[in-house]
Amino acid sequence: MVSRTHPVYGPRALNRATLARQLLLTRAELSAREAVAHLVGLQAQNVKPPYFQLHARLARFRPEELSALMESREVVRMVTLRSTIHTHTTEDALALRLLVQPARDREVGYFRAGLAGVDLERLTELARALVDTGPRTMAEIREALSKEWPEADPQALSVAARCRLPLVQVTPRGLWGRSGQVRLAHLEQWVGERQVGGRQVGELRAGRPGPAGAEPASADEVVRRYLRAFGPASVKDMQTWSGLTRMRAAFERLRPELVTFRDQAGVELFDLPDAPRPDPDTPAPPRFLPEFDNVLLSHADRSRLVPADLKGRTWKGNQAYCTLLVDGFLAGLWRLDEDEKGERAELVVELFGGTGTKGTREEIVAEGEALLAGMTTATRTSVRFGSITG
């Protein structure tokens, strides 16, 4: 198909298109594994957010489903996109980590002052040998490396190990209702020597590209997948999501098979011809999203979801709040309070700019009650409007 320029797409049109790709207009009849793959991973800096991300998007999701995938090692938690922890299918963990490895190598360079005299290849070998004996905490890895290079900055040694090796956070860390201390294993060791998505896990040996013919995920294919989950989007948007640079070449290679748009600022947006682009007036139900939801972090221009006057309202210092979408746009924050026994749970909702209409509040309460029913075991639950930011 020949690329052609479409009319300008405003924030509301982009909003509905993005919500449709993100499974946030209507909950999807997909398995948790299918959804993790479609979304190209879930940001997982904290343990619970991936579960709440899937609850907001899937019709029949139960937290135990994602936990089971983690225990069977069909999905894993590891550093990939933007140098942050994501929950990925094992196939994507392998392919995407190889794709972003050059960015992780550059990240090590930012700490070169603390790594003076450190042989990075030797560091990689030592760290790999250590985790091959069993999952290790980062403190244990750092201690072992500090013995080899006592003059080096311990934090820089930790960063180098994390960047040079594809280290997975092993279970029970990340399991619903269980969790545990962060312990790390090499991806290859954790999932075993087997075929994953048509390639050997062993191709990721020592965090470096494997034998001849072993390739990271195709940049072109990752662009297609990003657009299917986050588009329409600009080159800069995709780079924001991935943490990669110099991605324009991939977009230009794909241009003949894509359609293009312009946003209100005149920025060129790319999209897949068959991707959903709903009418801007399509109803968008309220959705409770956890902190660090990728839908709010994966575009350079976030006006498709965040009104200009609310920019920065989802953070306070280093604290990220859980967010509420109303009519598709950021409209408030929320917090889930549970007692120690899990018998009582209250969802506290703070709306920006007022109390909202009666109809809107009723929709929010109904969605909140669905969250309480699906994501807690409490027998006494309530939804309350109030302030959570003080």
ABEGO torsion letter per residue (X at the ends): XBBBBBBBBBAAAAAAAAAAAAGAABBBBBBAAAAAAAAGEBBAABAAAAAAAAAAABAABBAAAAAAAAAAGABBBBBBBGGBBBBBBAAAAAAAAAAAAAAAAAAAAAAAAAABGBBAAAAAAAAAAAAAAEBBBAAAAAAAAAAABAABBAAAAAAAAAAABBBBBBOABGBBGAEEBBBBBBAAAAAEBBBBGGBBAAAABGGBBBBBGBBBBBAAAAAAAAAAAAOBBBAAAAAAAAGBBGAAAAAAAAAAABBBBBBAAGBBBBBBAABBBBBAABBBBBBBBBBGBAAAAABABAAAABBAAABGAABBEABBBBBBBBGGBBAEBBBBBBBAAGABBBBBBBBBGEAEBAAAAAAAAAAAAAAAAAABABABBBBBBBBAAX
